[in-house]
Amino acid sequence: MPHNFSSRPLLFAAFCLGTLALIGCGPPQADYDSVGLATVSGTITMDDKPLEGAVVRFYEAGGRGRYSYGETNADGYYELQFNSEAAGVLQGQKDVVISTAMTGAEVKRNAGPEQVPTRYNRETELTRTVEENGTHTFDFALTSDGEIAKTPRGGGEGDEGDEEGI
C-alpha cells in the first residue's frame, strides 16, 4: 500500500536550515580596528608613592559623556579600556579624572573616603591629547594638598548616583 507522504515539512526544514546558514549565528561583531583606538597606559603616584586602587577616566574634552577607564594596581600602573571588549581610547583632547571613590563604571560602594583632591576629579585640571592608533604613556604625579571631597557624589546610601561631578 502506498504511503501518503508529504514533502512539505521536509522542504520547510531544509529552507530553515539554509536560511540559518546564510544568516550565521550570534550578534554582529564590532570592528574596533576601524575606530582608531590608541593604547594608553601609565603610572599614577600621590606624593611620590604609587596610588593603588585609583580609577582613571579619559573623557572627551568639555564633557562627561563617552570615556575610557582603567584602575591602578599596587605599583600605580593602569591601562585604559574602551569597553569590556576592547582596550584603548578614541583620539582627541581628553579631560582626565582620577578618583579612589569610583570604579570604571560607577561610584564605589563602601570605598572609604576619597584620597584624591578635587582638582584631579570633580574640578579636574588634567588634560591629555590622544593620537589615533598611537601608543601613549601618560604618567600622573599627584599631590595630596588641596580640597578632598568628603563624600563622593552618588556614594551615599540610597543615592542613585551623580557621576557628572566626579
Backbone bond lengths (Angstrom), bond angles and torsions (degrees), N, CA, C in turn:
res aa  C-N    CA-C-N  psi(-1)  N-CA   C-N-CA  omega(-1)  CA-C   N-CA-C  phi
1 M - - - 1.425 - - 1.524 107.86 -
2 P 1.306 118.00 131.43 1.465 120.42 -179.02 1.525 110.84 -71.49
3 H 1.333 113.55 144.61 1.467 120.19 176.74 1.515 109.53 -85.06
4 N 1.305 115.37 141.89 1.460 120.69 176.97 1.528 107.58 -93.11
5 F 1.317 116.46 79.03 1.468 122.83 -173.83 1.522 109.50 -102.47
6 S 1.320 116.68 125.76 1.465 121.20 179.14 1.524 109.02 -98.68
7 S 1.300 116.32 136.38 1.464 120.34 -179.99 1.524 112.63 -89.54
8 R 1.317 118.45 -1.94 1.468 121.15 -178.90 1.527 113.38 -58.80
9 P 1.329 119.94 -49.00 1.474 118.73 179.57 1.524 112.50 -61.25
10 L 1.313 116.79 -36.75 1.455 120.63 178.59 1.525 111.20 -66.45
11 L 1.320 117.96 -42.92 1.463 121.95 177.15 1.532 111.36 -64.21
12 F 1.328 116.55 -41.01 1.467 120.67 178.72 1.534 110.65 -63.16
13 A 1.306 118.02 -42.89 1.465 121.80 178.61 1.520 110.67 -63.45
14 A 1.318 117.63 -41.96 1.467 121.58 178.69 1.525 110.12 -64.24
15 F 1.320 117.48 -40.75 1.468 121.83 178.15 1.529 110.31 -61.61
16 C 1.332 117.14 -46.01 1.478 121.12 -179.81 1.523 111.35 -62.09
17 L 1.313 117.34 -44.96 1.457 120.59 178.99 1.519 111.48 -63.73
18 G 1.309 117.00 -40.51 1.457 121.08 177.57 1.524 112.06 -63.62
19 T 1.322 116.36 -42.11 1.469 120.95 178.59 1.524 110.58 -63.05
20 L 1.320 117.07 -44.89 1.468 120.60 178.33 1.522 111.45 -60.97
21 A 1.310 116.60 -39.55 1.464 120.34 179.66 1.524 111.03 -64.75
22 L 1.332 117.21 -38.35 1.456 120.86 179.35 1.528 112.47 -71.68
23 I 1.317 116.78 -39.02 1.466 121.60 -178.14 1.525 110.77 -73.89
24 G 1.291 117.66 -40.10 1.458 120.97 -175.61 1.516 109.96 91.26
25 C 1.301 115.36 175.46 1.459 120.44 -178.22 1.517 109.60 -115.48
26 G 1.317 115.97 148.52 1.458 121.50 174.59 1.519 112.88 86.30
27 P 1.336 115.09 165.86 1.457 120.80 -179.36 1.525 111.07 -73.18
28 P 1.318 117.15 161.03 1.465 119.51 177.82 1.530 110.53 -64.36
29 Q 1.301 116.27 146.90 1.460 121.66 -178.89 1.528 110.15 -94.87
30 A 1.329 116.76 137.75 1.461 121.64 179.03 1.523 109.60 -71.85
31 D 1.315 115.77 143.95 1.462 122.06 177.54 1.526 108.52 -101.32
32 Y 1.331 116.81 85.48 1.464 121.19 -176.11 1.527 112.33 -69.58
33 D 1.320 117.44 -22.22 1.465 119.68 177.16 1.523 111.59 -64.07
34 S 1.318 117.02 -29.31 1.463 120.70 -175.50 1.528 113.31 -77.61
35 V 1.335 118.63 -14.67 1.471 119.74 -178.33 1.520 112.94 -93.76
36 G 1.317 118.75 -5.60 1.464 121.51 174.72 1.517 114.38 71.78
37 L 1.319 117.49 43.50 1.461 120.51 179.67 1.527 111.25 -66.63
38 A 1.320 115.67 136.92 1.462 121.92 175.85 1.522 108.77 -100.20
39 T 1.312 116.75 149.78 1.456 122.61 176.13 1.529 108.51 -87.38
40 V 1.334 116.42 128.01 1.466 120.86 -179.89 1.516 109.00 -131.75
41 S 1.332 115.74 130.11 1.456 122.35 175.86 1.524 107.78 -148.65
42 G 1.307 115.97 172.85 1.454 119.46 178.27 1.509 111.19 169.01
43 T 1.318 114.61 -167.55 1.464 122.18 -178.75 1.519 108.94 -129.18
44 I 1.320 115.45 139.54 1.461 121.39 176.68 1.521 108.08 -116.89
45 T 1.329 115.63 127.34 1.461 121.54 175.70 1.522 109.29 -121.77
46 M 1.324 115.01 154.72 1.465 122.34 173.81 1.516 106.12 -126.59
47 D 1.324 115.92 118.17 1.469 121.40 -177.33 1.531 110.76 53.55
48 D 1.313 116.35 45.22 1.465 125.33 176.48 1.529 114.70 68.46
49 K 1.353 118.19 15.35 1.459 121.99 176.35 1.524 108.57 -120.87
50 P 1.341 117.90 143.51 1.467 119.89 178.68 1.523 111.12 -55.63
51 L 1.331 116.75 137.37 1.466 121.88 179.20 1.527 108.25 -101.47
52 E 1.322 115.83 97.69 1.465 122.14 -178.11 1.519 110.63 -80.19
53 G 1.338 116.62 142.92 1.462 122.17 173.97 1.521 114.17 76.71
54 A 1.312 117.62 13.89 1.468 120.13 176.77 1.520 109.15 -86.78
55 V 1.306 116.36 143.70 1.457 122.14 175.41 1.516 107.66 -102.55
56 V 1.319 115.62 131.40 1.466 121.62 176.52 1.525 107.26 -114.51
57 R 1.328 115.04 133.40 1.467 121.72 177.72 1.521 108.59 -124.77
58 F 1.312 115.81 137.22 1.462 122.78 173.04 1.528 106.85 -109.01
59 Y 1.349 116.55 106.44 1.458 123.28 178.75 1.518 110.33 -94.51
60 E 1.327 116.53 155.75 1.452 120.11 169.26 1.519 106.96 -59.83
61 A 1.327 118.41 135.71 1.467 122.64 -175.83 1.526 110.71 -55.37
62 G 1.335 114.24 136.29 1.451 120.66 176.05 1.509 115.44 81.31
63 G 1.297 118.46 4.07 1.457 119.74 -178.40 1.511 111.88 -146.82
64 R 1.303 115.08 172.93 1.455 120.63 176.85 1.523 109.21 -126.15
65 G 1.333 115.83 39.86 1.463 121.40 179.30 1.510 110.89 -89.97
66 R 1.308 116.51 -112.87 1.460 123.14 -177.01 1.530 110.11 -65.52
67 Y 1.328 116.07 139.95 1.467 120.68 179.00 1.516 110.86 -152.03
68 S 1.334 114.97 160.35 1.463 122.81 168.43 1.523 106.54 -109.97
69 Y 1.310 117.46 155.91 1.460 120.10 -172.60 1.519 112.04 -144.61
70 G 1.319 115.25 159.61 1.454 122.01 174.59 1.516 108.97 -158.06
71 E 1.328 116.48 164.92 1.462 121.17 178.22 1.516 109.11 -127.86
72 T 1.332 115.65 139.31 1.463 120.27 -177.14 1.521 111.51 -78.35
73 N 1.332 114.23 146.17 1.460 120.41 175.67 1.536 109.13 -92.77
74 A 1.317 117.80 -167.96 1.470 122.15 -177.37 1.524 112.59 -62.31
75 D 1.330 117.24 -23.81 1.462 121.27 178.65 1.531 112.67 -91.83
76 G 1.346 116.99 2.39 1.457 121.23 -177.91 1.515 113.27 81.63
77 Y 1.333 117.88 7.12 1.465 122.89 -176.39 1.533 110.85 -83.84
78 Y 1.334 116.46 140.11 1.461 122.03 176.37 1.524 110.39 -136.76
79 E 1.331 115.72 157.41 1.461 124.24 169.95 1.522 106.03 -134.62
80 L 1.334 117.25 135.03 1.456 120.35 -175.68 1.520 112.36 -86.84
81 Q 1.335 114.59 142.15 1.460 124.29 176.38 1.519 108.62 -109.51
82 F 1.339 117.15 138.25 1.462 122.44 173.21 1.526 109.57 -76.43
83 N 1.319 115.12 -42.05 1.467 123.10 175.33 1.526 107.02 -160.63
84 S 1.320 117.42 -167.76 1.463 119.60 -176.93 1.526 113.09 -70.59
85 E 1.332 118.06 -12.29 1.457 121.19 -177.84 1.521 114.46 -105.51
86 A 1.336 117.83 -23.75 1.463 119.88 -171.59 1.525 111.70 -136.69
87 A 1.324 115.47 139.47 1.461 121.36 174.70 1.519 108.41 -85.90
88 G 1.331 115.92 151.15 1.450 119.12 172.29 1.508 114.79 127.05
89 V 1.341 113.82 -179.22 1.455 123.57 -176.17 1.525 107.91 -140.19
90 L 1.322 116.35 142.56 1.460 120.19 173.05 1.520 109.26 -70.53
91 Q 1.322 117.06 151.30 1.462 121.23 -178.66 1.523 111.49 -67.51
92 G 1.321 115.79 159.38 1.453 121.25 173.46 1.511 113.19 125.25
93 Q 1.323 114.84 -179.82 1.464 122.19 177.37 1.523 108.70 -75.01
94 K 1.324 116.76 135.08 1.466 121.42 -175.75 1.527 110.95 -127.28
95 D 1.337 115.29 142.17 1.454 122.32 166.81 1.519 105.89 -92.37
96 V 1.320 116.85 131.73 1.460 121.59 -176.12 1.528 108.85 -106.74
97 V 1.326 115.92 129.66 1.458 123.28 -179.29 1.521 107.96 -121.67
98 I 1.346 115.99 128.66 1.473 121.21 -179.73 1.520 108.24 -126.20
99 S 1.327 116.53 130.89 1.464 121.66 -177.18 1.523 110.09 -150.41
100 T 1.325 115.96 151.04 1.462 120.52 172.22 1.524 110.75 -103.34
101 A 1.347 116.97 3.33 1.465 120.78 -177.27 1.518 112.41 -113.03
102 M 1.332 118.39 18.64 1.456 120.57 176.08 1.522 109.67 -142.16
103 T 1.329 115.28 160.82 1.464 121.10 175.06 1.516 107.93 -102.74
104 G 1.304 117.13 -169.77 1.456 119.58 176.89 1.508 112.56 -63.25
105 A 1.313 117.81 -29.97 1.453 120.19 -175.22 1.518 114.37 -116.73
106 E 1.320 118.81 -18.76 1.450 118.99 -174.98 1.518 111.03 -157.36
107 V 1.330 115.10 173.64 1.452 120.76 176.41 1.524 108.52 -69.36
108 K 1.337 116.78 135.32 1.461 120.89 178.78 1.526 109.46 -70.16
109 R 1.296 116.93 132.66 1.463 122.07 173.97 1.522 107.63 -84.14
110 N 1.306 116.36 136.25 1.467 122.07 179.06 1.525 112.53 56.87
111 A 1.321 116.96 36.62 1.456 121.03 -178.20 1.519 112.44 -81.53
112 G 1.314 117.62 -9.90 1.451 119.91 -174.04 1.515 109.30 84.84
113 P 1.298 116.55 -177.67 1.459 119.17 -176.69 1.529 112.05 -70.06
114 E 1.311 114.48 148.87 1.466 120.92 174.59 1.525 108.20 -61.37
115 Q 1.331 116.69 138.55 1.462 121.65 179.04 1.519 112.46 -105.03
116 V 1.335 116.47 -13.18 1.463 121.57 -172.28 1.535 109.69 -103.07
117 P 1.325 117.80 129.35 1.470 120.70 178.66 1.530 112.36 -58.89
118 T 1.341 115.13 151.39 1.461 121.40 -176.29 1.525 112.99 -60.35
119 R 1.307 119.61 -23.03 1.471 120.34 -179.63 1.537 112.31 -68.98
120 Y 1.352 115.78 -8.45 1.459 120.22 175.93 1.530 112.32 -108.84
121 N 1.354 117.76 -1.87 1.466 119.34 178.44 1.532 111.25 -137.24
122 R 1.320 119.90 -85.16 1.467 120.91 -176.35 1.524 112.73 -56.25
123 E 1.319 116.76 -39.19 1.470 121.89 -178.60 1.531 109.07 -121.70
124 T 1.300 116.11 49.38 1.464 120.78 -170.85 1.525 113.40 -55.30
125 E 1.318 113.29 140.22 1.463 121.01 173.49 1.521 110.47 -112.80
126 L 1.327 115.75 6.40 1.464 121.69 -177.55 1.523 110.92 -90.78
127 T 1.322 116.65 130.18 1.462 121.99 175.12 1.523 108.90 -139.11
128 R 1.319 115.65 154.47 1.461 122.22 174.72 1.524 108.41 -148.55
129 T 1.315 115.88 155.22 1.465 121.83 175.45 1.518 108.46 -109.45
130 V 1.321 115.44 127.35 1.458 122.27 -178.77 1.522 108.14 -108.84
131 E 1.330 116.02 125.64 1.471 122.23 178.54 1.522 109.42 -90.60
132 E 1.333 116.13 143.98 1.460 121.86 -179.64 1.526 111.17 -59.28
133 N 1.329 114.97 135.32 1.470 123.97 176.97 1.522 113.88 57.72
134 G 1.314 119.12 14.35 1.458 121.53 -179.72 1.511 112.24 -86.97
135 T 1.311 114.71 176.38 1.458 122.37 172.59 1.515 106.44 -122.03
136 H 1.323 115.86 122.40 1.459 121.18 -174.38 1.521 110.84 -123.94
137 T 1.318 115.62 142.38 1.457 122.12 170.04 1.516 106.46 -117.15
138 F 1.322 115.82 113.66 1.462 121.88 178.84 1.525 108.48 -117.12
139 D 1.333 115.57 107.83 1.460 121.41 176.40 1.525 108.56 -96.07
140 F 1.322 116.35 146.11 1.453 121.89 179.44 1.520 108.90 -127.46
141 A 1.342 116.47 117.99 1.468 122.98 177.61 1.523 107.07 -102.52
142 L 1.334 116.23 94.59 1.460 121.78 -177.33 1.518 110.59 -88.06
143 T 1.321 115.68 157.47 1.458 121.38 172.19 1.522 108.31 -121.46
144 S 1.316 116.97 148.71 1.459 121.31 -174.60 1.527 113.55 -83.79
145 D 1.327 118.25 -4.76 1.463 118.55 179.73 1.525 110.04 -74.07
146 G 1.322 115.56 142.77 1.460 121.41 -178.76 1.511 111.23 118.51
147 E 1.322 114.92 172.75 1.458 121.96 -177.37 1.520 110.87 -68.64
148 I 1.323 114.66 134.75 1.467 121.66 175.39 1.515 107.10 -119.14
149 A 1.321 117.34 129.26 1.466 121.84 -179.53 1.517 109.50 -60.69
150 K 1.327 115.81 134.28 1.474 120.90 -179.75 1.523 111.55 -70.59
151 T 1.316 117.08 -45.75 1.465 122.24 178.82 1.507 107.95 -131.39
152 P 1.327 118.28 125.50 1.461 118.42 178.31 1.514 110.55 -63.06
153 R 1.319 116.34 144.55 1.462 119.42 175.19 1.508 108.19 -61.98
154 G 1.339 115.09 132.48 1.460 119.34 -179.87 1.512 112.10 85.42
155 G 1.344 119.02 3.51 1.442 120.85 -176.03 1.502 115.11 -97.45
156 G 1.339 117.79 -4.51 1.452 120.63 -177.46 1.507 112.43 -82.48
157 E 1.319 115.66 161.01 1.452 120.80 177.84 1.516 110.15 -62.98
158 G 1.293 117.47 131.38 1.444 122.20 177.87 1.522 113.75 76.44
159 D 1.289 118.24 -2.40 1.458 122.52 -179.63 1.524 108.32 -80.71
160 E 1.302 116.27 132.50 1.468 119.86 -179.25 1.517 112.35 -75.47
161 G 1.321 117.44 -15.98 1.457 119.66 176.50 1.516 112.28 102.49
162 D 1.332 114.44 142.55 1.453 123.08 176.34 1.500 106.84 -143.87
163 E 1.324 115.99 89.32 1.457 120.12 -176.07 1.510 112.83 -85.18
164 E 1.328 117.70 -3.37 1.458 118.95 -179.31 1.505 111.44 -57.32
165 G 1.329 117.60 -36.24 1.446 120.23 -175.96 1.505 114.27 -88.26
166 I 1.300 118.95 -6.87 1.452 120.47 -177.06 1.493 109.24 -90.57
